Amino acid sequence: MTRRAVTLLMPARSRFGGQRLSESAGRWFARADRSDPGGEVVQRQFDVLPRGWPVAAVTRQRDAGDAAGSAWMRADPVYIQPEINGARLMAHGDALSLSEADTAAFLPALKPYFGDGGTLLDAPVPSRWYLQMPAGAKLPTMASLDNALGADLFEQLPDGPDGRRWRALLSEAQVILHNHPRNAERAALGLAPVNSLWFWGAGTLPDHVRTVHARIASDDDTLTAFATAAGVPAGPLPARWAQDGEGLFDLRHLRDLAVFDRDWWQLLSVQLGSGGIASLDVEFADGHRLDMRPRNRWRFWRRPMRSFVNPAPDSVQ
């Protein structure tokens, strides 16, 4: 029997609220080795040199194969909802249902403005737009789309003199997009407008990217792009655990522990208990980690966990 290593990426434990863990999950989770390595859970899965997290360059290389020699920044189309005292980023990527017709309409209006500022804007994929700059360009640090989603827009923008140029570029892009007739066409189709861009993921192509995982299954294009850069197979997340599975499985979208138990945990726990899985690591987006090995089943003195917010006395805190 092949002994396999499996890692599950999970959302922050608070996302499950007071939901009850199944008896099996509560018992195994309580008997696991626990740690809090901290840091962003996706970034912990890769060794990137030089240090950093250059999402734009890595996804650009996967999308177009031309990232070397330049600095890159994502300039993704988004929907911003105005409010009395500001604005919030409400949708991006697949939620906007962007098409090649959208990019063919929006990009010609935006490109001249960015070109005048010394940057080149293009979109090899409708949902992923890029700015290309000289390799030595000074780039701002801005929150990822997932972290900015739902947040006040103005609290996320770079400040100070270095951020002034990017705030001006963003403001001009918003004016161009607000007045663009393509948004009226999208509204007629029942789609949200594309009324802003979001600059993020700045950097250059890393010298190397490595991971300990044999394969990566995820619907997150950033995670799969770094997997491709590391030279490991990457593909979409399956609907449920497969008997011969191995590697990393990205379950950060889950919010229902009953679904987790039905589609993933029941088979995983059987294979873990039989020794068919040599190691099972569960990494939460809040930084917590549980490491399980077949031998952990003998820690019978540890009381099972009830839930993540109300664990038993000897369980995860």
N, C-alpha and C positions, 0 to 999 in steps of 0.2 A: 504494500500500500504506500502511495506517495504521501509524504507528510508535507503539508502546505502551510504557508504563512498568509494570514488574512488580516487586513486593516479595514475598519469601518470608520468613515468620517460621519459624525453626527452633529446636529444642531446644538446650540447651547442647551444645557439641561433645563433651564427655565422655560424653554419653548414647550416642554411637555406639561407644564403646570403640575397639578396634583394627580395626574393619571397614574393608575396602579401598574406597576411592573408585573409581568407574569411570574408565577412561582419559580420557574426555571431561570428566567433572566434575573430575578431578585437574588436567587441563590448564587449564581455564577458571578454577578457583578459585585456582590459583597465579598466573595472569596478572591477577587482579583488583586493584583499589585496595583497600587494607586500612586499617581504622581501628578504634578501640575507644572509641566514644562513651560507653560505660557507661550506667548507669541501667537501669530495668526496660524490657524490650523493647516491651511493649504500650504503656506510657505514652509512649514516644518517638514513637509514631505520631500523636499528637494534640497540638494546642496548646489548652490549657485555661486560661481566665481566669475568676475568680482562680485562681492557681496551686494545684495540688493534684490529688487523684485521688478525687473524691467518688462512688465507685461506687454507693453506695446510692441517692443522689438521682437519678443518671442512669438506672439500671435501673428505679427506681420510676416515673420519668416515662415510660419506654417501656412499662412494664407497666400503669400505671394512669392516667397523664396528670395527676396531681395533686401533683407534687413541689414546685411553687413555693410559697414562703412558709413552709416548715418546714425543720427539720434532720432528716436521715434516717440510720438505721443499719440495716444488714442484721442480722437475727437468725436466721440460717439453721439449720434442723434438721440435726443431725449424729449420727453414731454414735461414741461414745467407748469405747475398750477399756481397762478398768482393768488396772493392773499392780501389782506389789508395791510399787514406789516412786513410783507416779504414775498417769498415764493418757495415752493417745495418741488423737488424732483420726484415725479410720480410714476414714470414708466420709461423703460429703455429696452433695447434688444428685442427678443421675441414678442414681448408684450405690445410692441408697436406694429407688428406685422409689416415690417418694411419690405419693399420689393425693389427690383432693379429699376422699375419705372420711377420709384421715389428718388433713388440716387441720381438717375438720369435727369430728373427735374431740378433737384436741389443743388447738386454740385456745381453746375455752371454758374449759378448765382453767387456761390460762396467762394469759389476758387480764386477769382481775381483779387478779392480783398485779402485773403491769406497770402497769395503770391506777392502782393505789394509789401507785406510784412516780412518777406523772406522765408516763408514756409510753403510747402507744397501739400495740398489736401487731395486725398483720393480715397476710394472705397472699393477694395477688391471683394468685399462681402457687404451686402446691404446694411447689416446691423453693426458692422465694425468699420469705422472711418479712421483715417490716420493722417497725422501731420509728420512730414519728413523735414529734418533740419540737419545742419552740419554736425559732425560727430562731437565737436567741442562746445556745442550750444548749451547755455545755461537753462535748465528746465525746472519748472515749478513742481512741487510735491502737492498733489491733490488726492482727496479720498477716492477710493475705488467706487464704481457705480453701485455695488451692493451696499457699501457703507454709507453712501450719500443718499440712497433711496429713502424717501420720506422725510429727509432732513431739511432744515432751512437752508436754501441755496446760498445765501450770503454768508452764513457761518462757515461754509465749506470752501469759499474762494480764498486764494492766496492774498496776503496783505503785504503792505510795505512797497517800496519802490520796485522791487523785482517782480511783484505780482501785478503792478499797474498795467503792464502791457497785456497780460492775459485777461485781466478784467475788461480792458477795452476791446480785445478781440471777441470776448464772449458777448459783450453788449452789442457790438456791431452784428455779429452772427444772429443774435436774437431779433434785431430789427429786420434783417434780410428775410429770415424765416417767417416772422410774423406776417409780413406783407406778401409772402409768396403764394401764388394762386394754387399751387399743388395742395396746400393745406385745405383749401375749400373743397377740392376734389376728394381728399381723404375724409373730410367731414361728411360728404355726401355718401360715402361708403360705410359710414359708421365707425371710422377709425379716429384715434386721438391725433391731434396735430403734432408735427415735429416743429417745436418752437424754440429749441435751444440745442447747444452742443455741450458735451462734458469732456473736459481735458483731464486725462489721468494716465497712469501707467508708464510714465516717462523713463527713458533709458536707452542704452545701446545693447546690442546682442551680446550675451555673456560668452566668456571663453569656454565654459563648460557647464552643463547641467547634469546632475546625477540623482538617482533615487534608488532606494533599496527595494522598491516594489517590482514584482515580476510583470505586472500589467496594471493598468488603471482604467476603471470603468466609471464614467461620469458624464453628465449632461452639461457640465460647466466648460465652456470653450477655453478659459484660462488654464484650468487644471489639465485638460487634454493637450493643450499646446505645449506646456512644460513637459508633459510625459513624452510627447514627440521629440522635443529637444533633448531629452535624456535617453532617447533611443529605445524606449519600451513601448509595447503595444498599448494603444489607447482606443477606447470606443464608448458608445453610449451605455448608460446604466441599464442592466436587465431589469425586468419587472419583479423578479424574485431571485433568491439564492439558487444557484445551480450546483449540482452535486460535485462537479469537478472545478469549482471556482477557486481562484487564487489571486492574490494581489490586493489592490486598494479599491474599495467600493464607496462611492460618494453618496451618502444618505442624508445630506444636510437639509434636504427639502422636507423630510418627514416631520409630521406634527402629531401623529397618532401612534401610540405605543402598541395598540392592538394590531395595526398594519405591520409594524416592525416585527412583532412576534410571529404573525402568521406567515409573512412573506420571506423573512430572513432568519429570525432567531431560532425557530423550531428545528430546522435542519442543521443550522450552524452548530447549535449546542450538542446535537447528537454526534456530529463529526468531531467536535472538540472533546467530548467525553470519551469517545472511542479511540482517540489518538490519531484520527485521520487528518486532523488539523493540528500542526505542531504549535502554532501560536495564533492567538486572536487578540488584536489590539483595537480598542474602541477609543477614538479621539473625538472629544467634544469641542465645539466652536468656542466655548468659554475658557478653553485652555486645559481642562481636566483630561486625564488619560487613565484608562483601565487596561492592564496587560494580563491576559489569561493564558494559562498553559494547562494541559490535561491534568497535571499533578495538583492544580489548585482545587480540584473537586474534593480533596481530602481535608480541606480546611473547614470541617463540619462545625467547629466551635463558633464560626462567624454567623451571626443571625442574618437572615435574608433581608434585603432592602425591600421597602414597601413602595417607595416612589423616590424621585429625585429631590422633591421639596420636603418630604417627611420620611427620611430613611430610618431604619432601625438603629439602635444605639451603636452597634458595632459595624455600621455600614458607611457608605461614602458620605462625607459631609460637604 
